Amino acid sequence: MRKIQKGIYLSFVCALSLQAAQIELGTIDVEAQIDTEVIKDVHGDDIKSADLAEALFKQSPSVALSRRSGIANDILVRGQKKDNINVTIDGAKVCGACPNRMDPPISHILTNNVDYIEINEGPYNVEDFGVLSSDIKIHTIKPTQELAGELNLGLGSWGSKKASFNISGGTDTVRFLLSASTESSEQYEDGNGNDFVGQIAENVQNGQAPAATQYQPKYQNMDAYSKKTMMAKLFWNITDNQELKVSYTANRSDNVLYPSSKMDALYDDSDIFNAEYSVKNLGKYSKELTVQLYQSTVEHPMSTLYRKAAVVNGFEMTHKLETKMQGAKIKNSFDVANHTITTGVDYSLRNWDGGYYKDGTALAADRAYSIDDVDTKNIAFFIKDEIKMGKFVLDMGVRYDDTTVTPANNRVNLVQPDNKYSALSAYLFGTYNVDMYTKYFVGFGKSSRVPDAKELYWIGSMGNAIGTPDLANTVNYEFDMGIEKSYENATFKAKVFYSMLEDYIAYNASNGNTNNYENVDATIYGFELSGTYIATAELYFDYGMAYQRGEKDNPLTGQNKTNMPEIPPFKVNLAANYDWDESLTFRAQVIAADSWDDVDAENGEQELEAYTILNLRATKNFGKNFELVVGVDNVFDETYAVSNTYKDLILLGVPGEEVMLMNEPGRYLYANLKYKF
């Protein structure tokens, strides 16, 4: 372990000496704001799976991974997860249905459909609902006028298979795009050679998981998942200044195994509809007017069907959940002197409904509902202004939210209250361009997010009220500053932040199984460094590193410690890239993290060892049409874990013992062949 830690700190010293910065791990900050990280390299090159969370973990040091399965994993940004970060897909807000985060928002779009991703850290977005500490904007591929397309075929360790295609074309007036994919994989093995069945068995043997949570013998050789997707788009240039964009995305996942949980997903289906109309140059006070309508629906039944518990108990337990998100936004922008002003109205309505079933039959009326048909309705008004004053650019914005959260109260002998929230968010963000090589930036903002239906109203299958119905909304006051520099052969970017969270929503395990969520004030602070260095015409390097630390102002009720949960340790991403010639490139990447020992132990987190892994990749182009990518991740077959065991998630465990950790995949070999036309 000490050798691993020593390697991490040596990597840190070497990275600092490179004098470079923007994360070029597929990150290109072209035409993006200085506080925005743009991830490009998730479409086509790193073909391991369609899991966008894992791709972002490899690309950005500020993104940590919350591992639940072989696919559909979750992310943390600056130590924040769940509703503390906002995820949109082409402007549409998407929510998962599972209260145990088996289907987080980022899992409902796959890497093969992604064009680029913006990671906006901090409270500097007033256009969208619930941007507390970070904003993830996913932009999908767009149709082209010329007939074009590509076909990808991928194979990997543990029977991993993937195929995807897209085709695009049109005229000056109408363009279309059709994309589809299918993939499946067996259970991956960790560095010890344990697949999902083996990882559970090891924890049962160590007394950290009940024997009944193991898979039944007839299901032990099941694939980890199978997944199919389809996306269709139509862009119509109605006139020279009017455009209509319509899209539909479907995701169909079957039999997704979650070995560190008590249940697996029988299926996970989502449908995303999106329509956007824009008209330009309507007049002096309307440079561009945009109207967007969207709807996303997710169905997620999880079950004990494949576990021994179904045999031991004599019945299968299923938790079925559905969520629907509907939204509309009207936005208008115009220029006045040196101001670019944007005003708008944002509306959304989320319904979340869930219930418990025994052998397909709903439980009795006093135990049937988990999340009782809850509506979260938000309407907001926003205005922002970009002021250009020579070398100085000042961005500012204000947003007012009015939100109501209303349960249906169908459950017998239980009446849950409505909740109403109002909030004013605002920010100032300034950038000073010293010259074409140096920029300084500083920002301060306030934002908020309301509790979700799980945190307010969730009822366990035994009738216990896990949610806390009188929670306050969380408010973030944050300060950011940094510098970006360019040199002849290098770039460098550094950021620091300090976040004061008022009424942060934390999980309190000391409350038993009742009212487990509690408001507490807290702080999170940290820094990020990133850059690039071109050594020769053939050899160049990129790096990124991130550190954050979090503390509650006071311990939770009945507790003594103040460490914040889910604050990952210092992480480094380093890569060397070599262009052998115009058709052959190589990449070696190191991902390393310090030991995770600043943990919220009273709420289930446990210390994790440091790790360092090496990933290798080679890309060969054959003419203009064919591309072959071969690679190996975790070259030295290390056994390690990157995500912790915060009790906000229900994981396998026995009373008085630490719960099951989910190990990362061991050595993984893959190959991908792409044909472009």
Protein Blocks (a to p, Z undefined) as FASTA:
>chain_A
ZZmmmmmmmmmmmmmmnopabdcehpacehiafkbccdfblghjlpcblcfklmmmmmpm
kbccddfbfghiacdeehiahjlbccdeehiacddfblnlpagfklmpcfklpfbdcdde
djfbfkbghilkbccddddddddfbdcddddddddehhiacdddddddddfkbccddddd
dddddddddfkopafklmmmmmmmnopacfklpccfklmmgcfbdcddddddddddfblm
bccdddddddddehiacfkbmbdcfbacddddddddddehkbjklmbacddddddddddd
ddfklpmklmmnopacddddddddddddddddddehjbccddddddddddddddddeehi
acdfklmpmbgoiacddddddddddddehjaccdddddddddddddeklaghiacddddd
ddddddddddddfblmbccddddddddddddfklmmoccfkopafbackbccdddddddd
ddddddfkbccdddddddddehiacddfknojgokbccdddddddddddddddfblmbcc
dddddddddddfbdcehiabfcdehiacddddddddddfblmbccddddddddddfbccf
knopacddddddddddddddehjlbccddddehklopacdfbdcdfkbccdddehiacdd
dddddddddddddddZZ
